[in-house]
Amino acid sequence: MTGAAADAFGGLPSVPTKIPAKAVLNDLQVPVLVVVAGRSRVHQVKRVAQRALRFPQVRVEIVDGASHYGLPMTHADQVAALILQDGQR
């Protein structure tokens, strides 16, 4: 499904996501894993990582070589391993 969507809509601009208020993010009580595509043209990778790390429960992983839309498919094993590893902390 992701591949079909990327093929069909990959050339369109992305829709910005509303970022939750800092108070909401500061109150998180569970570990949060942020996985960012290292070659993303949707996000400023370093900026996303720096902003995410301001919050207490966040761990950031940058997947080098991955694009934003390709990340779930082209690096599926790596993303799955990160999620499983994060679930053990």
N, CA, C and O atoms as a GROMACS GRO file, in nm:
protein
  356
    1MET      N    1   0.082  -0.118   0.000
    1MET     CA    2   0.000   0.000   0.000
    1MET      C    3   0.088   0.126   0.000
    1MET      O    4   0.062   0.220  -0.074
    2THR      N    5   0.191   0.124   0.084
    2THR     CA    6   0.279   0.240   0.091
    2THR      C    7   0.347   0.263  -0.044
    2THR      O    8   0.361   0.377  -0.088
    3GLY      N    9   0.389   0.156  -0.108
    3GLY     CA   10   0.454   0.167  -0.238
    3GLY      C   11   0.362   0.226  -0.343
    3GLY      O   12   0.402   0.311  -0.422
    4ALA      N   13   0.238   0.180  -0.343
    4ALA     CA   14   0.141   0.233  -0.440
    4ALA      C   15   0.115   0.381  -0.416
    4ALA      O   16   0.105   0.459  -0.511
    5ALA      N   17   0.104   0.419  -0.290
    5ALA     CA   18   0.081   0.560  -0.257
    5ALA      C   19   0.202   0.645  -0.297
    5ALA      O   20   0.186   0.756  -0.348
    6ALA      N   21   0.322   0.593  -0.273
    6ALA     CA   22   0.442   0.668  -0.309
    6ALA      C   23   0.450   0.685  -0.460
    6ALA      O   24   0.489   0.792  -0.509
    7ASP      N   25   0.414   0.580  -0.535
    7ASP     CA   26   0.415   0.591  -0.681
    7ASP      C   27   0.310   0.690  -0.730
    7ASP      O   28   0.336   0.770  -0.821
    8ALA      N   29   0.193   0.684  -0.671
    8ALA     CA   30   0.082   0.768  -0.717
    8ALA      C   31   0.096   0.914  -0.673
    8ALA      O   32   0.062   1.005  -0.749
    9PHE      N   33   0.144   0.936  -0.552
    9PHE     CA   34   0.142   1.071  -0.496
    9PHE      C   35   0.278   1.125  -0.457
    9PHE      O   36   0.287   1.232  -0.396
   10GLY      N   37   0.385   1.054  -0.490
   10GLY     CA   38   0.519   1.092  -0.447
   10GLY      C   39   0.563   1.230  -0.491
   10GLY      O   40   0.646   1.291  -0.424
   11GLY      N   41   0.510   1.281  -0.601
   11GLY     CA   42   0.551   1.412  -0.650
   11GLY      C   43   0.475   1.528  -0.590
   11GLY      O   44   0.507   1.644  -0.617
   12LEU      N   45   0.376   1.499  -0.509
   12LEU     CA   46   0.295   1.605  -0.450
   12LEU      C   47   0.359   1.657  -0.321
   12LEU      O   48   0.430   1.583  -0.252
   13PRO      N   49   0.335   1.783  -0.289
   13PRO     CA   50   0.390   1.835  -0.162
   13PRO      C   51   0.325   1.765  -0.043
   13PRO      O   52   0.209   1.724  -0.050
   14SER      N   53   0.398   1.751   0.065
   14SER     CA   54   0.343   1.686   0.183
   14SER      C   55   0.259   1.784   0.263
   14SER      O   56   0.274   1.906   0.254
   15VAL      N   57   0.171   1.727   0.340
   15VAL     CA   58   0.084   1.807   0.426
   15VAL      C   59   0.151   1.819   0.562
   15VAL      O   60   0.182   1.717   0.624
   16PRO      N   61   0.174   1.940   0.608
   16PRO     CA   62   0.240   1.956   0.738
   16PRO      C   63   0.156   1.897   0.851
   16PRO      O   64   0.033   1.909   0.852
   17THR      N   65   0.223   1.835   0.944
   17THR     CA   66   0.157   1.779   1.061
   17THR      C   67   0.163   1.880   1.174
   17THR      O   68   0.265   1.945   1.195
   18LYS      N   69   0.053   1.893   1.246
   18LYS     CA   70   0.051   1.985   1.359
   18LYS      C   71   0.134   1.924   1.472
   18LYS      O   72   0.111   1.810   1.512
   19ILE      N   73   0.228   2.000   1.522
   19ILE     CA   74   0.314   1.954   1.632
   19ILE      C   75   0.242   1.977   1.764
   19ILE      O   76   0.195   2.088   1.789
   20PRO      N   77   0.232   1.875   1.848
   20PRO     CA   78   0.165   1.894   1.978
   20PRO      C   79   0.237   1.999   2.064
   20PRO      O   80   0.356   2.025   2.046
   21ALA      N   81   0.162   2.058   2.155
   21ALA     CA   82   0.217   2.158   2.245
   21ALA      C   83   0.330   2.098   2.330
   21ALA      O   84   0.328   1.979   2.362
   22LYS      N   85   0.427   2.182   2.367
   22LYS     CA   86   0.539   2.136   2.449
   22LYS      C   87   0.492   2.072   2.579
   22LYS      O   88   0.548   1.972   2.623
   23ALA      N   89   0.389   2.128   2.640
   23ALA     CA   90   0.338   2.073   2.766
   23ALA      C   91   0.292   1.929   2.748
   23ALA      O   92   0.314   1.844   2.834
   24VAL      N   93   0.227   1.902   2.636
   24VAL     CA   94   0.180   1.766   2.609
   24VAL      C   95   0.299   1.671   2.593
   24VAL      O   96   0.300   1.561   2.648
   25LEU      N   97   0.399   1.715   2.519
   25LEU     CA   98   0.517   1.631   2.497
   25LEU      C   99   0.598   1.613   2.625
   25LEU      O  100   0.653   1.505   2.649
   26ASN      N  101   0.607   1.715   2.706
   26ASN     CA  102   0.680   1.704   2.833
   26ASN      C  103   0.613   1.608   2.930
   26ASN      O  104   0.679   1.549   3.015
   27ASP      N  105   0.483   1.591   2.918
   27ASP     CA  106   0.408   1.503   3.008
   27ASP      C  107   0.408   1.356   2.965
   27ASP      O  108   0.349   1.272   3.033
   28LEU      N  109   0.472   1.325   2.854
   28LEU     CA  110   0.476   1.186   2.810
   28LEU      C  111   0.539   1.098   2.917
   28LEU      O  112   0.643   1.133   2.973
   29GLN      N  113   0.477   0.987   2.945
   29GLN     CA  114   0.527   0.895   3.047
   29GLN      C  115   0.581   0.766   2.987
   29GLN      O  116   0.629   0.679   3.060
   30VAL      N  117   0.574   0.753   2.857
   30VAL     CA  118   0.622   0.632   2.791
   30VAL      C  119   0.741   0.666   2.702
   30VAL      O  120   0.753   0.779   2.656
   31PRO      N  121   0.828   0.570   2.677
   31PRO     CA  122   0.939   0.595   2.584
   31PRO      C  123   0.886   0.623   2.443
   31PRO      O  124   0.787   0.563   2.400
   32VAL      N  125   0.951   0.713   2.374
   32VAL     CA  126   0.912   0.750   2.238
   32VAL      C  127   1.031   0.731   2.146
   32VAL      O  128   1.140   0.781   2.173
   33LEU      N  129   1.009   0.658   2.039
   33LEU     CA  130   1.113   0.638   1.939
   33LEU      C  131   1.077   0.721   1.817
   33LEU      O  132   0.969   0.705   1.760
   34VAL      N  133   1.167   0.810   1.776
   34VAL     CA  134   1.149   0.890   1.656
   34VAL      C  135   1.249   0.838   1.553
   34VAL      O  136   1.370   0.844   1.573
   35VAL      N  137   1.196   0.786   1.443
   35VAL     CA  138   1.280   0.734   1.336
   35VAL      C  139   1.271   0.833   1.220
   35VAL      O  140   1.163   0.859   1.167
   36VAL      N  141   1.386   0.886   1.181
   36VAL     CA  142   1.391   0.988   1.076
   36VAL      C  143   1.474   0.935   0.960
   36VAL      O  144   1.581   0.877   0.979
   37ALA      N  145   1.424   0.956   0.840
   37ALA     CA  146   1.496   0.916   0.719
   37ALA      C  147   1.611   1.012   0.695
   37ALA      O  148   1.590   1.133   0.684
   38GLY      N  149   1.731   0.960   0.686
   38GLY     CA  150   1.850   1.042   0.671
   38GLY      C  151   1.856   1.124   0.544
   38GLY      O  152   1.922   1.228   0.541
   39ARG      N  153   1.788   1.080   0.439
   39ARG     CA  154   1.786   1.154   0.313
   39ARG      C  155   1.651   1.219   0.287
   39ARG      O  156   1.615   1.244   0.172
   40SER      N  157   1.577   1.246   0.392
   40SER     CA  158   1.444   1.305   0.377
   40SER      C  159   1.452   1.442   0.310
   40SER      O  160   1.536   1.525   0.344
   41ARG      N  161   1.363   1.463   0.214
   41ARG     CA  162   1.349   1.595   0.155
   41ARG      C  163   1.222   1.660   0.210
   41ARG      O  164   1.186   1.771   0.172
   42VAL      N  165   1.154   1.590   0.300
   42VAL     CA  166   1.034   1.640   0.364
   42VAL      C  167   1.069   1.715   0.491
   42VAL      O  168   1.005   1.815   0.524
   43HIS      N  169   1.170   1.668   0.563
   43HIS     CA  170   1.211   1.726   0.690
   43HIS      C  171   1.356   1.771   0.684
   43HIS      O  172   1.434   1.723   0.603
   44GLN      N  173   1.389   1.864   0.772
   44GLN     CA  174   1.529   1.898   0.796
   44GLN      C  175   1.573   1.801   0.906
   44GLN      O  176   1.543   1.820   1.023
   45VAL      N  177   1.644   1.698   0.866
   45VAL     CA  178   1.673   1.584   0.952
   45VAL      C  179   1.736   1.624   1.086
   45VAL      O  180   1.686   1.584   1.192
   46LYS      N  181   1.841   1.701   1.083
   46LYS     CA  182   1.909   1.740   1.208
   46LYS      C  183   1.817   1.824   1.296
   46LYS      O  184   1.819   1.811   1.418
   47ARG      N  185   1.738   1.909   1.235
   47ARG     CA  186   1.645   1.993   1.312
   47ARG      C  187   1.539   1.908   1.382
   47ARG      O  188   1.506   1.931   1.499
   48VAL      N  189   1.485   1.810   1.310
   48VAL     CA  190   1.385   1.720   1.370
   48VAL      C  191   1.447   1.647   1.489
   48VAL      O  192   1.386   1.638   1.596
   49ALA      N  193   1.567   1.594   1.470
   49ALA     CA  194   1.634   1.519   1.577
   49ALA      C  195   1.660   1.608   1.698
   49ALA      O  196   1.633   1.568   1.811
   50GLN      N  197   1.711   1.727   1.675
   50GLN     CA  198   1.741   1.818   1.787
   50GLN      C  199   1.615   1.857   1.863
   50GLN      O  200   1.614   1.861   1.986
   51ARG      N  201   1.508   1.884   1.790
   51ARG     CA  202   1.383   1.923   1.857
   51ARG      C  203   1.324   1.807   1.935
   51ARG      O  204   1.274   1.825   2.046
   52ALA      N  205   1.330   1.689   1.878
   52ALA     CA  206   1.273   1.572   1.946
   52ALA      C  207   1.348   1.540   2.075
   52ALA      O  208   1.288   1.501   2.175
   53LEU      N  209   1.479   1.558   2.073
   53LEU     CA  210   1.561   1.525   2.190
   53LEU      C  211   1.544   1.622   2.306
   53LEU      O  212   1.602   1.601   2.413
   54ARG      N  213   1.468   1.726   2.288
   54ARG     CA  214   1.439   1.819   2.397
   54ARG      C  215   1.345   1.756   2.500
   54ARG      O  216   1.332   1.807   2.612
   55PHE      N  217   1.280   1.650   2.464
   55PHE     CA  218   1.178   1.591   2.550
   55PHE      C  219   1.234   1.468   2.622
   55PHE      O  220   1.316   1.395   2.566
   56PRO      N  221   1.188   1.447   2.744
   56PRO     CA  222   1.253   1.351   2.833
   56PRO      C  223   1.252   1.204   2.789
   56PRO      O  224   1.349   1.133   2.815
   57GLN      N  225   1.149   1.158   2.726
   57GLN     CA  226   1.137   1.015   2.697
   57GLN      C  227   1.172   0.979   2.552
   57GLN      O  228   1.144   0.868   2.507
   58VAL      N  229   1.234   1.072   2.480
   58VAL     CA  230   1.255   1.051   2.337
   58VAL      C  231   1.394   0.996   2.305
   58VAL      O  232   1.496   1.039   2.360
   59ARG      N  233   1.394   0.901   2.216
   59ARG     CA  234   1.517   0.848   2.155
   59ARG      C  235   1.503   0.868   2.006
   59ARG      O  236   1.398   0.837   1.950
   60VAL      N  237   1.604   0.920   1.940
   60VAL     CA  238   1.600   0.947   1.797
   60VAL      C  239   1.698   0.855   1.724
   60VAL      O  240   1.812   0.838   1.766
   61GLU      N  241   1.651   0.798   1.616
   61GLU     CA  242   1.737   0.719   1.528
   61GLU      C  243   1.723   0.775   1.387
   61GLU      O  244   1.612   0.790   1.336
   62ILE      N  245   1.836   0.805   1.325
   62ILE     CA  246   1.837   0.852   1.187
   62ILE      C  247   1.883   0.735   1.100
   62ILE      O  248   1.990   0.679   1.122
   63VAL      N  249   1.802   0.700   1.004
   63VAL     CA  250   1.833   0.588   0.915
   63VAL      C  251   1.900   0.645   0.790
   63VAL      O  252   1.833   0.696   0.700
   64ASP      N  253   2.032   0.635   0.786
   64ASP     CA  254   2.109   0.687   0.674
   64ASP      C  255   2.067   0.619   0.543
   64ASP      O  256   2.039   0.499   0.540
   65GLY      N  257   2.062   0.697   0.439
   65GLY     CA  258   2.031   0.642   0.307
   65GLY      C  259   1.883   0.627   0.278
   65GLY      O  260   1.846   0.598   0.165
   66ALA      N  261   1.799   0.647   0.377
   66ALA     CA  262   1.655   0.629   0.359
   66ALA      C  263   1.589   0.761   0.321
   66ALA      O  264   1.627   0.867   0.370
   67SER      N  265   1.490   0.754   0.231
   67SER     CA  266   1.409   0.870   0.200
   67SER      C  267   1.284   0.866   0.288
   67SER      O  268   1.251   0.761   0.343
   68HIS      N  269   1.217   0.978   0.300
   68HIS     CA  270   1.099   0.987   0.386
   68HIS      C  271   0.993   0.882   0.349
   68HIS      O  272   0.946   0.807   0.434
   69TYR      N  273   0.958   0.879   0.222
   69TYR     CA  274   0.851   0.788   0.179
   69TYR      C  275   0.899   0.645   0.162
   69TYR      O  276   0.820   0.551   0.174
   70GLY      N  277   1.025   0.626   0.134
   70GLY     CA  278   1.077   0.492   0.115
   70GLY      C  279   1.112   0.420   0.243
   70GLY      O  280   1.123   0.297   0.245
   71LEU      N  281   1.129   0.495   0.351
   71LEU     CA  282   1.176   0.438   0.478
   71LEU      C  283   1.107   0.310   0.520
   71LEU      O  284   1.175   0.213   0.553
   72PRO      N  285   0.973   0.303   0.520
   72PRO     CA  286   0.909   0.180   0.567
   72PRO      C  287   0.936   0.057   0.480
   72PRO      O  288   0.928  -0.056   0.528
   73MET      N  289   0.968   0.081   0.352
   73MET     CA  290   0.988  -0.033   0.262
   73MET      C  291   1.135  -0.065   0.241
   73MET      O  292   1.176  -0.180   0.250
   74THR      N  293   1.214   0.036   0.212
   74THR     CA  294   1.353   0.012   0.176
   74THR      C  295   1.440  -0.021   0.296
   74THR      O  296   1.547  -0.079   0.281
   75HIS      N  297   1.394   0.014   0.414
   75HIS     CA  298   1.470  -0.012   0.536
   75HIS      C  299   1.382  -0.079   0.642
   75HIS      O  300   1.398  -0.057   0.762
   76ALA      N  301   1.289  -0.161   0.595
   76ALA     CA  302   1.191  -0.224   0.684
   76ALA      C  303   1.257  -0.306   0.795
   76ALA      O  304   1.214  -0.299   0.910
   77ASP      N  305   1.359  -0.383   0.762
   77ASP     CA  306   1.424  -0.466   0.864
   77ASP      C  307   1.491  -0.380   0.971
   77ASP      O  308   1.484  -0.411   1.090
   78GLN      N  309   1.555  -0.273   0.928
   78GLN     CA  310   1.622  -0.184   1.023
   78GLN      C  311   1.520  -0.113   1.113
   78GLN      O  312   1.541  -0.102   1.233
   79VAL      N  313   1.410  -0.066   1.054
   79VAL     CA  314   1.307   0.001   1.133
   79VAL      C  315   1.244  -0.098   1.232
   79VAL      O  316   1.222  -0.063   1.348
   80ALA      N  317   1.216  -0.219   1.187
   80ALA     CA  318   1.158  -0.320   1.276
   80ALA      C  319   1.253  -0.350   1.392
   80ALA      O  320   1.209  -0.363   1.506
   81ALA      N  321   1.381  -0.361   1.363
   81ALA     CA  322   1.479  -0.387   1.470
   81ALA      C  323   1.483  -0.272   1.570
   81ALA      O  324   1.495  -0.296   1.690
   82LEU      N  325   1.474  -0.149   1.522
   82LEU     CA  326   1.473  -0.033   1.612
   82LEU      C  327   1.350  -0.034   1.701
   82LEU      O  328   1.358  -0.005   1.821
   83ILE      N  329   1.236  -0.068   1.644
   83ILE     CA  330   1.111  -0.073   1.721
   83ILE      C  331   1.119  -0.183   1.826
   83ILE      O  332   1.081  -0.162   1.942
   84LEU      N  333   1.168  -0.299   1.788
   84LEU     CA  334   1.179  -0.410   1.884
   84LEU      C  335   1.279  -0.376   1.995
   84LEU      O  336   1.255  -0.405   2.112
   85GLN      N  337   1.390  -0.315   1.957
   85GLN     CA  338   1.491  -0.275   2.055
   85GLN      C  339   1.433  -0.172   2.151
   85GLN      O  340   1.455  -0.180   2.272
   86ASP      N  341   1.359  -0.077   2.098
   86ASP     CA  342   1.300   0.028   2.180
   86ASP      C  343   1.196  -0.029   2.276
   86ASP      O  344   1.182   0.020   2.388
   87GLY      N  345   1.125  -0.132   2.232
   87GLY     CA  346   1.024  -0.194   2.317
   87GLY      C  347   1.083  -0.263   2.439
   87GLY      O  348   1.011  -0.294   2.533
   88GLN      N  349   1.214  -0.287   2.437
   88GLN     CA  350   1.280  -0.354   2.549
   88GLN      C  351   1.339  -0.257   2.651
   88GLN      O  352   1.394  -0.300   2.753
   89ARG      N  353   1.327  -0.127   2.624
   89ARG     CA  354   1.385  -0.034   2.722
   89ARG      C  355   1.283   0.009   2.824
   89ARG      O  356   1.315   0.087   2.913
   0.00000   0.00000   0.00000
